[in-house]
Amino acid sequence: MGILSNLEPKNVWQYFEQITQVPRPSKKEEKIIEFLLDFAKEHNLEAKRDEIGNVLIKKPASPGMENVKSVLLQSHMDMVCEANRDKNIDFDNDPITPVIDGEWVKADGTTLGADDGIGMAAEMAILTDNTLKHGHIECLFTVDEETGLTGAFEIQPGFFESKILLNLDSEDEGEIFIGCAGGVDAVAKFEFKSEPTPVNHNAFKIVVNGLKGGHSGDEIHKGYGNSNKMANRFLSLLTEKYDIRLSNFDGGNKRNAIPREAEMIFTIDSAKVNEMNTDFENLKNNIIKEIKITEPNINIGIESVSNPDTVIDKQTQKNLTLALYACPHGVHAWSPAIEGFVETSTNLASVKFNDNKITVVTSQRSSVESGKTDINKMVSSVFELAGAEVESGDGYPGWAPNPDSEILRISEKSYEELFGKKPVVRAIHAGLECGLFLEKYPDLDMISFGPTLRGVHSPDEKIEIKTVKMWYDHLLDVLEKIPTN
């Protein structure tokens, strides 16, 4: 018996707990693919996988529902792997440890993987419950949604047959999504020369942590702190005033997560240490005051460390500092058509030193294709002016809303009948795979919906228990109300 076995609906939670025990980092989905294919074989369900690793499992219509339109249920099998610095975990091999915390399920110091493990669990529950009423069901589990939408990009025409798609990768119960933003990355690389650490210098490490982080689409408008921007404020101040020498900068991890932690190691003339500590405290206090409302748990610390053998050259240090300062982060434009909806944003996601190169990863999103191009060019220009080489991929398309959708009308009516209130129908600033499916299957009629998740893409990720049953009941009712061909 698992820790989640008494939660309702039992079959969904039982499958979700099984999924948490299977390692599934993005681009390393071999174990979860095998898990799904073994599951299909165990339950005598038709299954196949394509070359990239996407898995499709089919279930025949229940008796009397053979003429009902076929429906594709879709979720992604990979998860964002983030852990607190004090948590020792090997995401390639270790399971996630789920924990019940009041009205929520979360993980012990790591991301939970409810994004989108809960969607997978719902599909598995439907595939194995022969008491349900539905037409022909296809369940699609895609790979590498989180780092490149690779599975959706590589899906081939004809892999599935349904013309109705229910995407199970949204994070607000009671909301039905009919559109999403497109996105693209800008990756900047600085080359630097290593120089010996100056004589009479002492080394220090500044650490910024305790920030909320979160999804760079869903939560970009909430004013959360960016650890890379904060650490760079110290770098800028100390470089200008004390001619410090930078040895390392390590901030953030995932392109689609607002960075929560950053640290930098630098050296300074030993005669200037006391004065530097005073300036550090002053800037620290100012930053904490600026952001205490949205980031009450922020922590900024400094400690003495062993002297590094080398530091980076002064010019590259200056270029990096100026570029990180100038690089925009957060909401760039609000939608003029939908009140309170972010139209365009950018995320300064990570800064890493490796092999005499500094790699800065940023990601841009917009529900307007030209807006996505514009903000990507803006960010790229900042780093190109600072002497970095910048590459941007092709990105992925948005999903234009279809307010006349048949499956939307069915889902709205179902929700109102079940819960006595209308669902919220809107677009989402995060990226979904739906836009890519639409390119290959232009006749698809789609919506996206899910239970309530918070803190996704961070170790604060959690899922609200009661909303899982509400969402699952809604999903089953929608399947029962699908019309005949």
Backbone torsions as a table, in degrees:
resi	resn	phi	psi	omega
1	MET	NA	128.3	-179.5
2	GLY	-88.7	170.1	-178.3
3	ILE	-66.5	-23.9	-177.3
4	LEU	-100.0	5.7	-168.8
5	SER	-68.0	-20.9	-179.2
6	ASN	-94.9	0.4	178.5
7	LEU	-80.1	154.5	179.5
8	GLU	-109.1	141.5	-2.8
9	PRO	-75.8	131.8	-170.7
10	LYS	-56.5	-43.9	-175.2
11	ASN	-66.5	-35.2	178.1
12	VAL	-66.1	-48.3	-178.0
13	TRP	-67.1	-35.3	178.4
14	GLN	-64.5	-43.0	177.5
15	TYR	-68.4	-36.4	178.9
16	PHE	-62.2	-42.6	180.0
17	GLU	-64.6	-37.1	175.4
18	GLN	-60.8	-41.2	-178.9
19	ILE	-63.7	-37.3	-179.7
20	THR	-63.9	-18.1	-178.2
21	GLN	-89.4	-3.0	-178.8
22	VAL	-107.6	115.3	177.6
23	PRO	-58.6	135.7	-176.4
24	ARG	-152.9	52.9	174.5
25	PRO	-62.6	154.6	175.1
26	SER	-56.6	137.9	-179.2
27	LYS	71.7	2.8	177.9
28	LYS	-133.4	55.7	-171.7
29	GLU	-95.3	12.3	-174.1
30	GLU	-56.0	-40.8	-175.9
31	LYS	-70.4	-38.8	-179.9
32	ILE	-74.8	-30.6	174.5
33	ILE	-62.6	-46.8	178.6
34	GLU	-61.8	-40.3	177.7
35	PHE	-58.3	-45.1	-178.9
36	LEU	-68.3	-42.7	179.9
37	LEU	-66.7	-38.0	175.7
38	ASP	-64.8	-39.8	176.9
39	PHE	-58.9	-46.6	179.8
40	ALA	-62.4	-43.0	179.8
41	LYS	-63.4	-42.9	-179.3
42	GLU	-60.2	-34.0	-176.2
43	HIS	-104.0	16.0	176.0
44	ASN	54.3	44.0	178.7
45	LEU	-106.7	140.7	177.9
46	GLU	-68.1	130.8	-177.7
47	ALA	-144.3	154.4	174.2
48	LYS	-154.0	159.5	173.4
49	ARG	-128.8	152.2	178.0
50	ASP	-98.8	-176.3	-174.0
51	GLU	-63.8	-33.6	-176.5
52	ILE	-80.1	-20.9	178.8
53	GLY	120.2	-4.8	175.8
54	ASN	-60.5	141.7	-179.5
55	VAL	-118.0	134.4	175.9
56	LEU	-121.2	126.2	177.3
57	ILE	-122.1	133.7	-175.2
58	LYS	-112.7	149.7	174.4
59	LYS	-134.9	129.8	-179.9
60	PRO	-64.7	161.6	176.7
61	ALA	-64.3	148.9	174.4
62	SER	-72.2	157.8	-176.2
63	PRO	-54.0	131.6	-179.6
64	GLY	86.6	-4.7	-177.6
65	MET	-113.8	17.7	-173.7
66	GLU	-63.7	-26.4	-177.3
67	ASN	-93.9	2.1	178.2
68	VAL	-74.6	145.1	179.8
69	LYS	-57.6	140.5	177.8
70	SER	-70.6	143.6	-178.9
71	VAL	-125.1	136.9	173.8
72	LEU	-101.6	120.9	170.6
73	LEU	-96.0	135.9	-172.1
74	GLN	-138.2	135.0	173.4
75	SER	-146.3	169.0	176.9
76	HIS	-109.7	147.6	-172.1
77	MET	-92.3	-17.4	-178.7
78	ASP	-85.2	164.6	178.3
79	MET	-137.2	154.6	172.2
80	VAL	-74.6	127.8	-176.6
81	CYS	-105.7	97.2	178.8
82	GLU	-126.5	140.1	179.5
83	ALA	-139.1	150.7	171.4
84	ASN	-63.0	151.3	-174.8
85	ARG	-60.8	-26.6	-178.9
86	ASP	-89.6	5.3	-179.5
87	LYS	-99.8	121.1	179.7
88	ASN	-94.4	106.3	-179.2
89	ILE	-146.6	140.8	173.8
90	ASP	-106.1	99.3	-174.4
91	PHE	-63.6	-21.3	179.0
92	ASP	-71.9	-23.0	-172.8
93	ASN	-132.2	-22.7	-173.7
94	ASP	-93.6	148.1	175.1
95	PRO	-77.5	164.0	171.3
96	ILE	-85.8	145.5	178.5
97	THR	-106.4	101.4	179.3
98	PRO	-75.1	149.9	-178.2
99	VAL	-137.6	135.5	173.0
100	ILE	-88.5	123.7	-178.5
101	ASP	-126.1	87.6	-178.0
102	GLY	65.6	-117.6	-177.9
103	GLU	-90.6	8.6	-174.1
104	TRP	-128.7	157.0	166.6
105	VAL	-112.1	131.6	177.9
106	LYS	-136.9	-171.2	178.3
107	ALA	-117.1	165.1	-179.6
108	ASP	-86.8	87.1	173.7
109	GLY	81.0	6.4	-179.4
110	THR	-136.4	172.4	166.3
111	THR	-60.7	149.9	-177.4
112	LEU	-87.1	-33.2	-176.5
113	GLY	82.9	15.3	171.9
114	ALA	-64.3	-24.8	169.2
115	ASP	-91.5	96.7	2.2
116	ASP	-123.0	40.3	178.8
117	GLY	-62.0	-31.1	179.8
118	ILE	-69.4	-32.6	174.5
119	GLY	-65.5	-43.0	176.6
120	MET	-60.0	-44.2	-178.3
121	ALA	-62.4	-39.9	178.3
122	ALA	-63.8	-41.3	177.7
123	GLU	-62.0	-44.3	-179.8
124	MET	-64.1	-37.9	178.2
125	ALA	-64.1	-41.3	179.3
126	ILE	-67.7	-39.8	-179.1
127	LEU	-63.6	-26.4	-174.1
128	THR	-107.9	-1.7	-178.6
129	ASP	-99.9	104.8	-177.5
130	ASN	-87.4	8.3	174.9
131	THR	-91.1	-6.9	-174.4
132	LEU	-81.2	158.0	175.9
133	LYS	-110.4	121.7	-179.0
134	HIS	-167.6	161.4	171.9
135	GLY	-80.2	-162.9	178.6
136	HIS	-61.3	130.9	-177.3
137	ILE	-114.2	134.8	168.4
138	GLU	-120.2	133.2	179.3
139	CYS	-116.8	118.9	-177.8
140	LEU	-108.5	126.8	177.1
141	PHE	-117.4	113.9	-174.0
142	THR	-99.7	156.0	179.5
143	VAL	-97.9	155.6	166.1
144	ASP	51.9	44.7	175.5
145	GLU	-70.4	-37.0	-168.9
146	GLU	-73.5	-29.9	-175.3
147	THR	-112.8	-4.9	179.9
148	GLY	-169.5	0.8	-175.0
149	LEU	51.8	32.7	-171.4
150	THR	-61.0	-44.3	-179.2
151	GLY	-60.2	-43.3	179.3
152	ALA	-69.3	-38.2	177.3
153	PHE	-60.0	-39.9	-172.3
154	GLU	-93.1	-1.3	178.4
155	ILE	-60.6	136.4	-175.9
156	GLN	-104.3	146.1	174.3
157	PRO	-54.8	136.7	178.9
158	GLY	91.9	-6.2	179.8
159	PHE	-67.4	-35.2	172.6
160	PHE	-128.5	165.8	-172.7
161	GLU	-109.5	-24.7	-172.0
162	SER	-64.4	151.5	175.4
163	LYS	-113.6	5.3	171.3
164	ILE	-117.8	128.6	-179.6
165	LEU	-123.1	127.1	173.0
166	LEU	-110.2	104.7	177.7
167	ASN	-82.2	128.6	-173.8
168	LEU	-108.5	44.5	-171.7
169	ASP	-127.8	32.0	175.9
170	SER	-106.6	170.7	-164.1
171	GLU	-132.3	21.5	179.2
172	ASP	-141.1	104.4	178.2
173	GLU	-60.0	141.3	-178.9
174	GLY	88.0	1.4	177.1
175	GLU	-121.0	136.2	178.6
176	ILE	-115.4	124.8	-175.2
177	PHE	-100.6	134.4	-177.9
178	ILE	-125.7	15.1	178.2
179	GLY	-171.8	159.5	179.7
180	CYS	-151.2	166.5	179.1
181	ALA	-79.8	153.6	167.6
182	GLY	-91.5	167.0	-176.6
183	GLY	-148.8	163.7	178.0
184	VAL	-157.8	153.7	178.0
185	ASP	-107.3	152.8	167.5
186	ALA	-125.4	118.8	-177.4
187	VAL	-114.4	119.5	-177.7
188	ALA	-106.4	140.5	179.1
189	LYS	-130.5	124.5	174.7
190	PHE	-103.7	134.0	169.6
191	GLU	-95.4	139.7	179.7
192	PHE	-133.3	160.3	174.6
193	LYS	-102.1	135.0	176.2
194	SER	-83.9	136.5	178.6
195	GLU	-127.5	151.9	178.3
196	PRO	-61.0	143.0	175.6
197	THR	-59.6	129.9	-177.2
198	PRO	-58.0	147.0	175.7
199	VAL	-64.5	147.8	179.1
200	ASN	66.2	21.5	174.9
201	HIS	-102.3	144.6	171.8
202	ASN	-110.3	148.9	-176.6
203	ALA	-103.3	144.0	177.8
204	PHE	-136.9	156.5	174.6
205	LYS	-123.9	128.0	173.5
206	ILE	-103.8	131.1	-178.3
207	VAL	-121.8	132.0	172.4
208	VAL	-116.7	121.9	176.4
209	ASN	-153.0	-174.2	-178.0
210	GLY	83.4	4.5	178.9
211	LEU	-79.3	162.1	-175.4
212	LYS	-77.8	-32.3	-177.1
213	GLY	64.0	-135.4	177.7
214	GLY	106.5	-175.6	-173.5
215	HIS	-73.9	128.8	-176.0
216	SER	-74.6	-5.6	172.5
217	GLY	-101.6	-60.7	-175.4
218	ASP	-62.3	-32.1	-169.9
219	GLU	-119.5	13.8	-176.7
220	ILE	-67.4	-21.8	-175.9
221	HIS	-90.4	-0.1	-171.3
222	LYS	-87.9	-1.3	176.3
223	GLY	76.6	21.0	178.4
224	TYR	-68.5	152.6	-178.5
225	GLY	-72.8	152.0	175.3
226	ASN	-111.3	113.2	-174.8
227	SER	-61.2	-32.7	179.5
228	ASN	-67.0	-42.6	178.9
229	LYS	-65.1	-39.9	-179.1
230	MET	-67.4	-47.3	179.3
231	ALA	-59.9	-36.2	-179.0
232	ASN	-69.3	-25.8	175.9
233	ARG	-63.1	-39.7	175.9
234	PHE	-67.1	-42.1	179.2
235	LEU	-59.5	-44.2	-179.2
236	SER	-64.3	-48.3	-178.2
237	LEU	-61.5	-47.5	-174.2
238	LEU	-73.8	-30.6	176.4
239	THR	-65.6	-44.9	-177.6
240	GLU	-67.0	-39.1	-170.6
241	LYS	-91.7	-32.6	-171.5
242	TYR	-125.0	1.7	-179.4
243	ASP	55.4	45.9	177.6
244	ILE	-68.2	162.9	179.2
245	ARG	-120.5	125.1	-175.8
246	LEU	-84.6	133.8	177.4
247	SER	-109.1	-34.5	-178.6
248	ASN	-158.8	147.5	175.3
249	PHE	-138.8	121.5	-178.1
250	ASP	-134.3	104.8	-177.0
251	GLY	-139.7	137.1	177.1
252	GLY	68.8	172.8	179.1
253	ASN	-140.6	-60.8	-170.4
254	LYS	-97.1	141.2	-179.4
255	ARG	-62.4	-27.5	-177.3
256	ASN	-103.9	19.8	176.9
257	ALA	-124.2	134.0	173.6
258	ILE	-65.9	125.9	-173.1
259	PRO	-66.1	131.8	-176.9
260	ARG	-100.0	-26.6	-172.4
261	GLU	-135.7	147.8	175.0
262	ALA	-156.3	150.4	173.7
263	GLU	-144.9	149.9	176.0
264	MET	-138.9	145.1	178.5
265	ILE	-114.4	131.3	-177.9
266	PHE	-143.9	164.7	175.7
267	THR	-119.8	153.9	-177.7
268	ILE	-146.7	148.4	175.8
269	ASP	-52.5	126.4	-175.5
270	SER	-57.2	-26.2	-179.2
271	ALA	-73.4	-14.6	-175.6
272	LYS	-103.1	1.6	-171.3
273	VAL	-60.6	-47.6	-177.4
274	ASN	-62.1	-43.5	178.7
275	GLU	-64.1	-40.5	178.4
276	MET	-61.7	-41.9	-179.5
277	ASN	-61.7	-35.6	177.5
278	THR	-64.9	-45.5	179.2
279	ASP	-65.6	-37.0	177.1
280	PHE	-59.5	-47.5	-178.6
281	GLU	-62.7	-39.9	-180.0
282	ASN	-63.7	-46.7	-179.9
283	LEU	-67.9	-39.7	177.2
284	LYS	-55.9	-49.0	-178.5
285	ASN	-63.6	-37.4	178.9
286	ASN	-64.9	-45.1	-179.8
287	ILE	-62.7	-44.1	-179.9
288	ILE	-61.5	-40.6	177.5
289	LYS	-63.8	-40.6	-177.7
290	GLU	-61.9	-34.8	-167.1
291	ILE	-120.8	11.2	-172.8
292	LYS	-64.2	-24.5	-179.1
293	ILE	-71.0	-46.2	-177.7
294	THR	-88.8	-21.5	-177.1
295	GLU	-131.1	70.4	-176.3
296	PRO	-69.0	-17.2	-176.6
297	ASN	-104.0	15.3	-178.8
298	ILE	-60.1	142.0	176.5
299	ASN	-132.1	129.1	176.9
300	ILE	-130.0	121.7	-176.9
301	GLY	-134.9	162.4	177.0
302	ILE	-135.6	142.3	179.1
303	GLU	-148.2	152.7	176.2
304	SER	-77.9	138.5	178.3
305	VAL	-133.1	169.8	178.1
306	SER	-65.6	145.8	-179.9
307	ASN	-64.5	131.1	173.7
308	PRO	-72.7	160.1	178.1
309	ASP	-71.4	-33.4	-174.9
310	THR	-137.8	162.9	171.5
311	VAL	-129.8	168.3	179.4
312	ILE	-87.5	160.8	-178.1
313	ASP	-65.7	153.8	-173.2
314	LYS	-62.4	-39.4	-175.3
315	GLN	-66.8	-42.7	178.7
316	THR	-66.2	-38.5	176.5
317	GLN	-59.1	-44.4	178.5
318	LYS	-63.9	-45.1	-179.3
319	ASN	-61.5	-43.5	179.3
320	LEU	-63.3	-45.5	-178.0
321	THR	-60.6	-46.8	-179.6
322	LEU	-65.3	-40.4	-178.6
323	ALA	-66.0	-43.5	179.5
324	LEU	-65.6	-34.3	177.8
325	TYR	-67.7	-43.1	-175.3
326	ALA	-78.8	-23.7	-175.5
327	CYS	-63.1	124.5	178.9
328	PRO	-70.1	153.9	174.7
329	HIS	-147.6	136.4	176.6
330	GLY	109.8	-158.1	-178.3
331	VAL	-72.3	128.5	176.4
332	HIS	-99.9	-36.2	-179.3
333	ALA	-152.3	139.1	173.7
334	TRP	-95.1	149.9	-179.2
335	SER	-67.4	129.7	175.3
336	PRO	-77.9	-13.0	-176.1
337	ALA	-96.4	-31.4	-176.8
338	ILE	-122.5	112.6	-176.4
339	GLU	-61.2	131.8	176.8
340	GLY	77.5	10.9	-177.5
341	PHE	-107.0	125.6	178.7
342	VAL	-71.3	126.9	178.4
343	GLU	-92.1	-45.0	-174.1
344	THR	-139.8	138.2	179.4
345	SER	-151.3	169.0	175.8
346	THR	-146.0	148.2	-176.5
347	ASN	-125.9	119.9	172.4
348	LEU	-82.8	93.0	-161.6
349	ALA	-84.6	-48.0	-174.5
350	SER	-152.6	153.1	174.8
351	VAL	-132.9	122.0	-176.4
352	LYS	-135.4	140.4	172.6
353	PHE	-100.5	134.7	178.1
354	ASN	-165.6	124.5	173.1
355	ASP	51.8	55.0	178.2
356	ASN	59.0	24.6	173.6
357	LYS	-133.1	147.0	173.2
358	ILE	-112.7	122.7	-179.6
359	THR	-110.4	123.9	177.8
360	VAL	-113.8	120.9	-179.2
361	VAL	-106.7	128.8	175.3
362	THR	-128.4	157.7	176.4
363	SER	-137.2	141.1	-179.0
364	GLN	-120.7	146.6	178.9
365	ARG	-135.3	147.2	171.3
366	SER	-161.9	145.8	174.2
367	SER	-85.2	-2.5	175.3
368	VAL	-116.2	122.0	-173.2
369	GLU	-58.3	-42.4	179.6
370	SER	-67.9	-32.1	177.1
371	GLY	-67.1	-37.2	176.5
372	LYS	-63.1	-43.6	178.8
373	THR	-63.8	-40.9	-177.0
374	ASP	-65.6	-47.4	-177.7
375	ILE	-69.8	-32.6	176.5
376	ASN	-64.0	-41.1	178.4
377	LYS	-67.4	-36.9	179.1
378	MET	-61.8	-48.4	-179.8
379	VAL	-65.2	-44.7	180.0
380	SER	-59.5	-39.3	-178.2
381	SER	-63.0	-37.9	179.0
382	VAL	-57.5	-46.7	-175.9
383	PHE	-77.8	-32.6	176.0
384	GLU	-65.2	-40.4	177.2
385	LEU	-63.1	-27.3	178.9
386	ALA	-87.8	5.2	174.4
387	GLY	91.8	9.3	179.4
388	ALA	-87.9	156.1	168.4
389	GLU	-88.3	132.0	-174.5
390	VAL	-123.5	133.3	175.4
391	GLU	-124.5	138.8	174.0
392	SER	-126.1	133.2	178.1
393	GLY	-77.3	-172.3	179.7
394	ASP	-75.8	-19.6	-178.5
395	GLY	73.3	-166.4	179.6
396	TYR	-138.1	152.4	-174.4
397	PRO	-80.7	158.6	170.4
398	GLY	-79.1	178.6	179.5
399	TRP	-123.3	109.6	-176.5
400	ALA	-73.8	130.9	-178.6
401	PRO	-61.9	145.0	174.1
402	ASN	-122.4	91.0	-176.4
403	PRO	-66.6	-12.6	179.6
404	ASP	-95.6	13.6	-177.0
405	SER	-61.4	133.4	177.4
406	GLU	-67.2	-43.7	-178.2
407	ILE	-68.4	-27.3	174.4
408	LEU	-65.3	-45.7	179.9
409	ARG	-61.5	-42.5	179.2
410	ILE	-62.3	-44.0	-176.9
411	SER	-69.0	-39.6	177.4
412	GLU	-62.0	-48.1	-178.8
413	LYS	-62.7	-43.0	179.4
414	SER	-59.7	-46.4	-177.6
415	TYR	-62.9	-42.8	-178.7
416	GLU	-65.4	-38.7	178.5
417	GLU	-68.0	-36.3	-178.3
418	LEU	-74.7	-41.3	-168.3
419	PHE	-119.5	-1.2	174.9
420	GLY	71.7	20.7	176.9
421	LYS	-151.8	158.8	-179.1
422	LYS	-81.1	141.2	173.1
423	PRO	-76.3	158.6	173.1
424	VAL	-82.5	129.5	178.2
425	VAL	-111.2	122.1	-176.6
426	ARG	-158.9	174.5	172.7
427	ALA	-96.6	166.1	-177.4
428	ILE	-125.0	143.3	-179.6
429	HIS	-78.9	-20.2	175.3
430	ALA	-70.2	162.9	176.6
431	GLY	-87.5	140.7	173.1
432	LEU	-125.3	160.8	-178.7
433	GLU	-74.4	-10.6	-172.4
434	CYS	-56.8	-41.1	-178.6
435	GLY	-60.4	-37.4	179.3
436	LEU	-71.4	-37.7	176.2
437	PHE	-61.9	-38.3	-176.9
438	LEU	-65.0	-30.5	177.6
439	GLU	-65.4	-37.2	-178.6
440	LYS	-88.4	-27.8	-177.0
441	TYR	-128.7	77.5	-171.2
442	PRO	-65.5	-13.6	-179.5
443	ASP	-93.0	4.6	-178.0
444	LEU	-64.8	139.1	171.6
445	ASP	-110.6	120.3	-166.6
446	MET	-133.4	149.7	162.7
447	ILE	-139.9	165.9	173.7
448	SER	-131.6	134.7	176.6
449	PHE	-155.4	161.4	-176.7
450	GLY	-169.4	177.4	175.3
451	PRO	-77.2	-179.7	-176.3
452	THR	-86.8	119.7	174.2
453	LEU	-118.6	148.9	175.4
454	ARG	-136.8	151.2	176.7
455	GLY	67.5	24.4	-177.9
456	VAL	-62.0	152.3	-177.2
457	HIS	71.0	14.1	176.0
458	SER	-141.1	163.3	176.5
459	PRO	-64.4	-7.2	175.2
460	ASP	-86.2	1.6	-177.9
461	GLU	-55.0	134.3	178.6
462	LYS	-152.8	157.8	-178.5
463	ILE	-127.3	133.7	-176.7
464	GLU	-79.5	121.4	-170.4
465	ILE	-59.6	-49.8	-173.7
466	LYS	-63.9	-28.4	-177.0
467	THR	-74.4	-19.6	178.6
468	VAL	-65.9	-43.6	178.3
469	LYS	-66.4	-42.0	179.1
470	MET	-59.3	-47.5	-179.2
471	TRP	-64.8	-42.9	-179.0
472	TYR	-66.9	-40.9	175.5
473	ASP	-60.1	-40.9	178.5
474	HIS	-64.0	-44.7	179.5
475	LEU	-59.3	-46.5	-179.5
476	LEU	-64.5	-38.7	179.8
477	ASP	-67.1	-38.1	176.7
478	VAL	-62.1	-44.8	-179.7
479	LEU	-60.9	-36.1	-179.6
480	GLU	-72.1	-22.2	-176.3
481	LYS	-98.7	2.7	178.2
482	ILE	-62.5	132.1	-176.6
483	PRO	-75.3	169.3	177.2
484	THR	-76.8	163.4	178.2
485	ASN	-64.6	NA	NA
